[in-house]
Amino acid sequence: MAGKARSARSAKERPEASSHDRILQAARRSFATDGYENTTTSAISRRAGTSESQLIKHFGSKEGLLAAIFDEAWQRLEVGLRQALERFDTPLDKLRAVSDLMIGALAADAELRTIMLLEGRRIRRHGHMVLLTGGFLQMVAIVDRLLAELRRGGRLREGLHLQAARSALIGALEGMLRDHLLAERGDYPARYGDGEMRAAFQAVLDGFLVR
């Protein structure tokens, strides 16, 4: 009975929303709360107050839903990325701005942070890495371009492979964010905040630079 009441409340949260948007919001909530693997399409449909046939019609599958969540998130982040790149002149300042944007955006959206950091890079049974959406690849391209600008300007240390440097930067940022999330959810030793993450990212970035 409690589950039915919860589903009814979820469906009534945004009565004016389309079935597409209700399913998307229900999936975000379910994936963040219960995990991707433990969530069924029937549970999402009940939570959204609609049918599984509508879910399949809009998204094709549960994996399609996860990809749509990331696509929507990256579309919103793209606006902030564009503004950050326009606000600063040097590639170094732009790289810092990208990291600040990611830290701030995930801090402001607990559901998205949980889904991105705990579900995004996991390889599913049929081998697809869902997080490799267009928005994520666009951010990768931006970081690659900024590192290339640093190299052309003589600011990047010799001998560094640009793609390896980019992987190190993005990996460091993702790792700090993920560990911070684990500390919030349990007893993982990562008791730091946004300021400490920014300082640590800067330290990693400084290690790539010519002094």
C-alpha positions as CSV (number, residue, x, y, z in Angstrom):
1,M,0.0,0.0,0.0
2,A,2.8,2.4,0.9
3,G,4.5,1.7,-2.5
4,K,1.2,2.5,-4.4
5,A,0.7,5.7,-2.4
6,R,4.3,6.7,-3.2
7,S,3.8,6.0,-6.9
8,A,0.5,8.0,-6.9
9,R,2.3,11.0,-5.2
10,S,5.1,10.8,-7.8
11,A,2.6,10.9,-10.6
12,K,0.9,13.9,-9.1
13,E,4.1,15.9,-8.5
14,R,4.0,17.4,-12.0
15,P,0.5,16.7,-13.3
16,E,1.2,19.1,-16.2
17,A,4.3,17.3,-17.4
18,S,4.3,15.0,-20.4
19,S,4.7,11.2,-20.0
20,H,8.2,11.6,-21.4
21,D,9.2,14.1,-18.7
22,R,7.5,12.2,-15.9
23,I,9.3,9.0,-16.9
24,L,12.6,10.8,-17.1
25,Q,12.2,12.3,-13.6
26,A,11.0,9.0,-12.2
27,A,14.0,7.2,-13.6
28,R,16.4,9.8,-12.2
29,R,14.9,9.4,-8.7
30,S,14.9,5.6,-8.9
31,F,18.4,5.2,-10.3
32,A,19.7,7.6,-7.6
33,T,17.9,5.9,-4.8
34,D,17.9,2.2,-5.7
35,G,20.7,2.0,-8.3
36,Y,20.5,1.2,-12.0
37,E,20.7,-2.5,-11.8
38,N,18.1,-2.8,-9.0
39,T,15.5,-0.6,-10.9
40,T,13.0,-2.2,-13.3
41,T,11.2,-0.4,-16.1
42,S,7.9,-1.4,-14.5
43,A,8.9,0.3,-11.2
44,I,9.8,3.5,-13.2
45,S,6.6,3.4,-15.1
46,R,4.5,3.0,-11.9
47,R,6.4,5.9,-10.3
48,A,5.8,8.1,-13.3
49,G,2.1,7.1,-13.3
50,T,2.2,5.7,-16.9
51,S,2.8,2.4,-18.7
52,E,5.9,0.5,-19.7
53,S,4.8,0.8,-23.3
54,Q,5.1,4.6,-23.0
55,L,8.6,4.1,-21.5
56,I,9.6,1.9,-24.5
57,K,8.0,4.3,-26.9
58,H,10.0,7.3,-25.6
59,F,13.3,5.7,-24.6
60,G,13.5,2.2,-26.1
61,S,15.0,0.6,-23.0
62,K,16.3,1.1,-19.5
63,E,19.7,1.9,-20.9
64,G,18.1,4.4,-23.3
65,L,16.6,6.1,-20.2
66,L,20.0,6.3,-18.5
67,A,21.5,7.8,-21.7
68,A,18.7,10.3,-21.9
69,I,19.3,11.4,-18.3
70,F,23.0,12.1,-19.2
71,D,22.1,13.8,-22.5
72,E,19.7,16.2,-20.7
73,A,22.3,16.9,-18.0
74,W,25.1,17.7,-20.5
75,Q,22.7,19.9,-22.5
76,R,22.3,22.0,-19.3
77,L,26.0,21.9,-18.5
78,E,26.8,23.0,-22.1
79,V,25.4,26.4,-21.4
80,G,27.6,26.8,-18.3
81,L,30.6,25.5,-20.2
82,R,30.1,28.0,-23.0
83,Q,29.8,30.9,-20.6
84,A,32.9,29.8,-18.7
85,L,34.9,29.6,-21.9
86,E,33.8,33.1,-22.9
87,R,34.5,34.6,-19.5
88,F,38.2,33.8,-19.4
89,D,41.0,34.5,-21.9
90,T,43.8,32.0,-21.1
91,P,43.5,28.2,-21.5
92,L,44.7,27.8,-17.9
93,D,41.9,29.9,-16.5
94,K,39.4,28.1,-18.8
95,L,40.6,24.7,-17.5
96,R,40.0,25.9,-13.9
97,A,36.6,27.2,-14.9
98,V,35.6,23.8,-16.4
99,S,36.6,22.1,-13.1
100,D,34.7,24.7,-11.0
101,L,31.6,24.2,-13.2
102,M,31.6,20.4,-12.8
103,I,32.2,20.6,-9.0
104,G,29.4,23.2,-8.6
105,A,26.9,21.5,-10.9
106,L,27.2,18.1,-9.2
107,A,27.1,19.7,-5.8
108,A,23.8,21.3,-6.7
109,D,22.1,18.2,-8.0
110,A,22.4,15.2,-5.7
111,E,20.5,12.8,-7.9
112,L,22.6,13.6,-11.0
113,R,25.8,13.4,-8.9
114,T,24.9,9.9,-7.7
115,I,23.9,8.6,-11.1
116,M,26.9,10.1,-12.9
117,L,29.5,9.1,-10.4
118,L,28.2,5.6,-9.5
119,E,26.5,4.5,-12.6
120,G,28.0,6.5,-15.5
121,R,31.1,4.5,-16.4
122,R,29.9,1.1,-15.4
123,I,30.0,-1.4,-18.3
124,R,26.7,-3.1,-18.7
125,R,26.1,-6.7,-19.5
126,H,26.0,-6.1,-23.3
127,G,29.2,-4.0,-23.1
128,H,28.0,-0.4,-23.7
129,M,29.5,2.4,-21.7
130,V,26.5,4.6,-21.4
131,L,28.2,7.8,-20.2
132,L,30.0,8.3,-23.5
133,T,27.3,10.6,-24.8
134,G,27.8,13.6,-27.1
135,G,27.9,16.1,-24.2
136,F,30.6,14.2,-22.3
137,L,32.7,13.8,-25.5
138,Q,32.3,17.5,-26.1
139,M,33.8,18.3,-22.7
140,V,36.7,15.9,-23.5
141,A,37.3,17.8,-26.8
142,I,37.3,21.1,-24.9
143,V,39.9,19.9,-22.4
144,D,42.0,18.5,-25.3
145,R,41.8,21.8,-27.1
146,L,42.8,23.8,-24.0
147,L,45.8,21.5,-23.3
148,A,46.9,21.8,-26.9
149,E,46.8,25.6,-26.5
150,L,48.9,25.3,-23.4
151,R,51.4,23.3,-25.3
152,R,51.5,25.8,-28.2
153,G,52.1,28.6,-25.7
154,G,55.0,26.7,-24.1
155,R,53.2,26.3,-20.8
156,L,52.9,22.4,-20.9
157,R,55.7,20.2,-19.8
158,E,57.6,18.4,-22.5
159,G,57.0,14.7,-22.9
160,L,53.4,14.7,-21.8
161,H,50.9,12.9,-24.1
162,L,47.9,15.3,-24.4
163,Q,45.3,12.6,-24.1
164,A,47.0,11.0,-21.1
165,A,47.2,14.4,-19.5
166,R,43.5,15.0,-20.2
167,S,42.6,11.5,-18.8
168,A,44.6,12.3,-15.6
169,L,42.8,15.6,-15.1
170,I,39.3,14.3,-15.7
171,G,40.1,11.1,-13.7
172,A,41.4,13.1,-10.7
173,L,38.2,15.3,-10.7
174,E,35.9,12.3,-11.1
175,G,37.8,10.4,-8.4
176,M,37.6,13.2,-5.9
177,L,33.9,13.7,-6.6
178,R,33.1,10.0,-6.3
179,D,35.0,9.5,-3.1
180,H,33.3,12.6,-1.6
181,L,30.0,11.0,-2.5
182,L,31.0,7.7,-0.9
183,A,31.9,9.6,2.3
184,E,28.5,11.2,2.4
185,R,26.8,7.8,2.0
186,G,29.0,5.8,4.3
187,D,32.1,5.7,6.3
188,Y,34.6,6.3,3.5
189,P,37.6,8.5,4.5
190,A,37.1,11.4,2.2
191,R,36.0,14.2,4.5
192,Y,36.8,17.2,2.3
193,G,34.7,19.9,0.6
194,D,34.5,21.8,-2.7
195,G,37.4,24.1,-1.7
196,E,39.7,21.2,-1.0
197,M,38.7,19.6,-4.3
198,R,39.5,22.7,-6.2
199,A,42.9,23.0,-4.5
200,A,43.8,19.4,-5.2
201,F,42.7,19.8,-8.9
202,Q,44.9,22.9,-9.2
203,A,47.9,20.9,-7.7
204,V,47.4,18.2,-10.3
205,L,47.2,20.8,-13.1
206,D,50.3,22.6,-11.7
207,G,52.2,19.4,-12.1
208,F,51.7,19.5,-15.8
209,L,52.9,23.1,-16.2
210,V,56.3,24.6,-17.0
211,R,57.3,26.9,-14.2
